[in-house]
Amino acid sequence: MVAVVTGGAGFIGSHIVDELVKRRIKVHVIDDLSNGYKENLNPNVTFHQMSITSPKLRALFERVKPDYVFHLAAQISVRRSIQKPMTDAKTNILGAINLLEACRRAGSVKKIIAASSGGVMYSSALKKAHEEHPIYPESPYGIAKRSLELYLEHYFAVFGIPYVALRFSNVYGPRQRMMGTGEGGVVAVFAQMLLQEQAPFLTWRGKQTRDYVYVDDVVRSALLAMKSPFVGIVNISTCEEISVHRIFDLLAKFTGFKGKPNYKPEVPGEKKRTCMENRLARKELGWIPRVGIEEGLRKTVEFHRRELKRKEHGL
């Protein structure tokens, strides 16, 4: 069995790669290292340093003949998508189409498992958003993720390539860097700052809430989606709202930080809350989140503590 993982040197993608390798699946990683890191790469993979926008992608797929494709490569910054929407669209929309064309022409792909996002699509007014709720993408990044879902549906309907689009809530965990991945990036930012005795800034006094899901749970959802007969869109979330201030308090406890956060005015347009229903994932994928917020944050702090020590020693 052969799998291609785009963005396989990145935060979520590298964890998926590790799990595929454990299952003795031959893995090809495609990553241009704009968000990924070579140190995340599993040594037992074939690495192709390439953008998903590259015209060479189709030839690579025709040669490799993947059975499964995990698509995680993306321009990941919501803020950057607002500042540079053309750049965002080139990677997240045109790059996705280029990938889908590569899958179609390879003629071997049994399923595409793609990373989408619920946090940038659902309205803050929804108590617990489910997959059938109306979509309100509030940024070019969100628009691009919705476009990806629509193109996946098109390629399934017209060319018969099955897919699962995983609408992740706010993913956090080891290997997430300061640049972050969506709002979940606050965990990485806070952890690194607190370990260095720096007080982070909280907007809206940290009262905004998010649905944080640990990366190991996200990886399990992707592997279950690979084997499930389910085709479509599914939320991957804990269905639990946690305030940003609560995240700060727990990280302060685990890092030993004794200070208080700094506060600054809220950012115009910032979402006040995000929470996603996960009943469909439970039903169709047999997936449930296993890692609670305290366990997940503790593991994340230990990762960043090791990383800081490694950098101190120039490793």
C-alpha positions as CSV (number, residue, x, y, z in Angstrom):
1,M,0.0,0.0,0.0
2,V,1.2,3.5,-0.9
3,A,0.2,6.8,0.7
4,V,1.0,10.4,-0.2
5,V,0.9,13.0,2.5
6,T,1.0,16.6,1.4
7,G,2.3,18.8,4.2
8,G,3.9,15.7,5.8
9,A,6.7,17.7,7.4
10,G,4.2,20.0,9.2
11,F,2.4,19.8,12.5
12,I,-0.5,17.5,11.8
13,G,0.9,15.9,8.7
14,S,4.1,14.6,10.3
15,H,2.1,12.9,13.0
16,I,-0.1,11.2,10.4
17,V,3.1,10.1,8.6
18,D,4.5,8.5,11.7
19,E,1.3,6.5,12.2
20,L,1.2,5.3,8.6
21,V,4.9,4.2,8.9
22,K,4.0,2.2,12.0
23,R,1.4,0.4,9.9
24,R,4.1,-0.5,7.3
25,I,2.6,1.7,4.6
26,K,5.0,3.1,2.1
27,V,4.8,6.9,2.5
28,H,5.7,9.7,0.1
29,V,5.8,13.1,1.7
30,I,5.3,16.2,-0.4
31,D,6.2,19.5,1.4
32,D,7.8,22.7,0.3
33,L,8.9,23.4,3.9
34,S,7.2,26.8,3.9
35,N,5.4,25.6,7.1
36,G,7.0,22.3,7.7
37,Y,10.4,21.3,9.2
38,K,12.9,18.7,8.1
39,E,13.3,17.6,11.7
40,N,9.7,16.5,11.7
41,L,10.3,14.1,8.8
42,N,10.2,10.4,9.6
43,P,13.4,8.7,8.3
44,N,11.4,5.9,6.7
45,V,9.7,8.0,4.1
46,T,10.5,9.2,0.6
47,F,10.6,13.0,0.7
48,H,9.8,15.3,-2.2
49,Q,10.5,19.0,-1.5
50,M,7.8,20.3,-3.8
51,S,4.8,22.7,-3.7
52,I,1.4,21.4,-4.4
53,T,1.2,24.1,-7.1
54,S,4.1,22.5,-9.0
55,P,3.4,21.3,-12.5
56,K,5.7,18.3,-11.7
57,L,3.1,17.0,-9.2
58,R,1.1,15.1,-11.8
59,A,4.1,13.2,-13.1
60,L,5.0,12.3,-9.6
61,F,1.6,10.8,-8.9
62,E,1.6,8.9,-12.1
63,R,5.0,7.4,-11.1
64,V,4.2,6.7,-7.5
65,K,0.6,5.5,-8.0
66,P,-0.7,6.2,-4.5
67,D,-3.6,4.3,-3.0
68,Y,-4.4,7.0,-0.4
69,V,-3.8,10.7,-0.3
70,F,-3.7,12.7,2.9
71,H,-3.9,16.4,2.0
72,L,-2.7,18.8,4.7
73,A,-0.5,21.2,2.7
74,A,-1.8,24.7,2.9
75,Q,-1.2,28.3,3.5
76,I,-2.3,28.2,7.2
77,S,-2.6,31.8,8.4
78,V,-6.0,33.4,8.5
79,R,-4.4,36.8,8.9
80,R,-2.1,36.3,6.0
81,S,-5.1,35.2,3.8
82,I,-6.8,38.6,4.6
83,Q,-3.6,40.5,3.8
84,K,-2.7,38.5,0.7
85,P,-5.8,36.7,-0.7
86,M,-4.2,36.0,-4.1
87,T,-1.3,34.2,-2.4
88,D,-3.8,32.2,-0.2
89,A,-5.9,31.3,-3.2
90,K,-2.9,30.1,-5.3
91,T,-1.9,27.5,-2.6
92,N,-5.2,26.6,-1.0
93,I,-7.5,26.6,-4.1
94,L,-5.3,26.3,-7.2
95,G,-2.9,24.0,-5.3
96,A,-5.8,21.8,-4.3
97,I,-7.1,21.6,-7.9
98,N,-3.6,20.6,-9.1
99,L,-3.5,17.9,-6.4
100,L,-7.0,16.6,-7.4
101,E,-5.9,16.5,-11.1
102,A,-2.8,14.5,-10.1
103,C,-5.1,12.1,-8.3
104,R,-7.4,11.8,-11.3
105,R,-4.6,11.2,-13.7
106,A,-2.8,8.7,-11.5
107,G,-5.9,6.4,-11.7
108,S,-4.9,4.6,-8.5
109,V,-6.3,6.7,-5.7
110,K,-8.9,4.8,-3.5
111,K,-9.6,7.8,-1.2
112,I,-8.5,11.3,-0.4
113,I,-8.5,12.4,3.2
114,A,-8.3,16.2,3.4
115,A,-7.9,18.7,6.2
116,S,-10.7,21.2,6.3
117,S,-11.6,23.6,9.2
118,G,-14.8,24.1,11.2
119,G,-13.5,27.0,13.2
120,V,-13.3,29.3,10.2
121,M,-16.6,28.4,8.7
122,Y,-19.3,28.1,11.4
123,S,-21.0,31.2,12.8
124,S,-20.2,32.1,16.4
125,A,-23.9,32.3,17.1
126,L,-24.2,28.5,16.8
127,K,-24.3,26.7,20.1
128,K,-22.8,23.5,18.8
129,A,-22.3,23.6,15.0
130,H,-23.0,20.4,13.1
131,E,-22.1,19.6,9.5
132,E,-25.5,20.7,8.1
133,H,-25.4,24.1,9.6
134,P,-25.1,27.1,7.1
135,I,-21.5,28.0,6.3
136,Y,-20.2,31.6,7.0
137,P,-16.5,31.7,6.1
138,E,-15.3,35.0,7.4
139,S,-11.8,35.1,5.7
140,P,-10.2,34.1,2.4
141,Y,-8.7,31.1,4.3
142,G,-12.2,29.9,5.2
143,I,-13.5,30.5,1.7
144,A,-10.6,28.4,0.3
145,K,-11.3,25.6,2.7
146,R,-15.0,25.5,1.6
147,S,-13.8,25.6,-2.0
148,L,-11.6,22.6,-1.3
149,E,-14.7,20.7,0.0
150,L,-16.7,21.6,-3.0
151,Y,-14.0,20.5,-5.4
152,L,-13.6,17.2,-3.5
153,E,-17.4,16.6,-3.9
154,H,-17.1,17.4,-7.6
155,Y,-14.2,15.0,-8.2
156,F,-16.2,12.3,-6.4
157,A,-19.4,12.9,-8.3
158,V,-17.7,13.2,-11.8
159,F,-14.6,11.0,-11.5
160,G,-15.6,8.6,-8.7
161,I,-12.7,9.5,-6.3
162,P,-14.0,9.0,-2.7
163,Y,-13.0,11.5,-0.1
164,V,-13.5,12.6,3.5
165,A,-13.1,16.2,4.4
166,L,-12.2,16.5,8.1
167,R,-13.4,19.8,9.6
168,F,-10.9,20.1,12.5
169,S,-11.7,22.3,15.4
170,N,-8.6,23.9,17.1
171,V,-5.9,21.4,16.9
172,Y,-3.0,21.6,19.4
173,G,-0.1,19.4,20.6
174,P,3.6,18.6,20.1
175,R,5.3,20.0,16.9
176,Q,3.0,23.0,16.7
177,R,5.2,26.0,16.3
178,M,4.8,29.6,17.4
179,M,3.2,30.5,14.0
180,G,0.4,28.2,15.0
181,T,-2.3,26.5,13.1
182,G,-5.5,28.6,13.4
183,E,-6.6,29.6,16.9
184,G,-5.2,26.4,18.3
185,G,-1.8,28.2,17.9
186,V,-2.4,30.0,21.1
187,V,-1.4,26.8,23.0
188,A,2.0,26.7,21.3
189,V,2.5,30.5,21.7
190,F,1.5,30.5,25.4
191,A,3.5,27.4,26.3
192,Q,6.7,28.7,24.8
193,M,6.3,32.2,26.3
194,L,5.4,30.9,29.8
195,L,8.4,28.5,29.8
196,Q,10.6,31.5,29.1
197,E,8.9,33.5,31.9
198,Q,7.1,35.8,29.4
199,A,3.5,37.0,30.0
200,P,1.3,36.6,26.9
201,F,-1.3,39.0,25.8
202,L,-5.0,38.1,26.1
203,T,-7.6,39.9,24.1
204,W,-11.2,40.3,25.4
205,R,-9.7,39.3,28.8
206,G,-9.5,35.7,27.5
207,K,-13.2,35.2,27.7
208,Q,-13.5,33.9,24.1
209,T,-13.9,30.1,23.9
210,R,-12.6,27.5,21.5
211,D,-13.0,23.7,20.9
212,Y,-9.5,22.3,21.4
213,V,-8.7,18.9,20.1
214,Y,-5.4,17.1,20.7
215,V,-3.3,16.1,17.6
216,D,-3.2,12.4,18.5
217,D,-7.0,12.3,18.3
218,V,-6.9,14.1,15.0
219,V,-4.5,11.5,13.6
220,R,-6.8,8.7,14.6
221,S,-9.7,10.4,12.8
222,A,-7.6,10.5,9.6
223,L,-6.7,6.9,9.8
224,L,-10.3,5.8,10.5
225,A,-11.5,8.0,7.6
226,M,-9.0,6.1,5.3
227,K,-10.7,2.7,6.1
228,S,-14.3,3.9,6.6
229,P,-16.7,3.6,3.6
230,F,-18.0,7.0,4.6
231,V,-17.7,9.8,2.0
232,G,-18.3,13.4,2.8
233,I,-17.7,16.1,5.4
234,V,-17.3,15.4,9.1
235,N,-16.4,17.5,12.2
236,I,-13.5,16.4,14.3
237,S,-13.9,18.1,17.7
238,T,-14.3,17.6,21.4
239,C,-17.7,19.3,21.5
240,E,-16.4,21.2,24.6
241,E,-15.9,25.0,24.9
242,I,-12.8,26.1,26.8
243,S,-11.9,29.8,27.3
244,V,-8.6,31.2,26.3
245,H,-8.1,32.3,29.9
246,R,-8.6,28.7,31.1
247,I,-5.9,27.6,28.6
248,F,-3.6,30.2,30.1
249,D,-4.4,29.1,33.7
250,L,-3.6,25.4,33.0
251,L,-0.5,26.2,31.0
252,A,0.7,28.5,33.9
253,K,0.2,25.6,36.3
254,F,2.1,23.1,34.1
255,T,5.0,25.5,33.3
256,G,5.3,26.9,36.8
257,F,4.6,30.4,35.6
258,K,3.6,32.6,38.6
259,G,2.8,35.9,36.8
260,K,-0.4,37.2,35.3
261,P,-1.3,37.7,31.6
262,N,-1.3,41.1,29.9
263,Y,-4.6,42.3,28.5
264,K,-5.3,44.3,25.3
265,P,-8.4,45.3,23.5
266,E,-10.3,42.8,21.4
267,V,-9.4,42.4,17.8
268,P,-12.2,43.6,15.4
269,G,-13.9,40.6,13.8
270,E,-12.4,38.1,16.2
271,K,-14.7,35.1,16.9
272,K,-16.1,35.1,20.4
273,R,-16.8,31.4,20.5
274,T,-16.4,28.1,18.6
275,C,-17.9,24.8,19.4
276,M,-18.5,21.9,17.1
277,E,-20.8,18.8,17.3
278,N,-19.0,15.5,16.7
279,R,-21.9,13.0,16.6
280,L,-21.4,12.2,12.9
281,A,-17.7,11.3,13.5
282,R,-18.8,9.0,16.3
283,K,-21.4,7.3,14.0
284,E,-19.6,7.1,10.7
285,L,-16.0,6.8,11.7
286,G,-16.3,5.2,15.1
287,W,-14.2,8.1,16.4
288,I,-14.3,9.7,19.8
289,P,-11.7,12.1,21.4
290,R,-9.7,10.3,24.0
291,V,-7.2,13.0,25.3
292,G,-8.6,15.5,27.8
293,I,-7.5,19.1,27.8
294,E,-5.3,18.7,30.9
295,E,-3.5,15.6,29.6
296,G,-3.0,17.2,26.2
297,L,-1.7,20.5,27.6
298,R,0.7,18.6,29.9
299,K,2.1,16.6,27.0
300,T,2.4,19.8,24.9
301,V,4.3,21.6,27.6
302,E,6.8,18.7,27.9
303,F,7.4,18.9,24.2
304,H,8.1,22.6,24.3
305,R,10.3,22.2,27.4
306,R,12.4,19.6,25.5
307,E,12.6,21.9,22.4
308,L,13.8,24.9,24.4
309,K,16.5,22.8,26.1
310,R,17.6,21.4,22.7
311,K,17.9,24.9,21.3
312,E,19.8,26.1,24.4
313,H,22.4,23.4,23.7
314,G,22.6,24.3,20.0
315,L,21.0,21.0,18.9
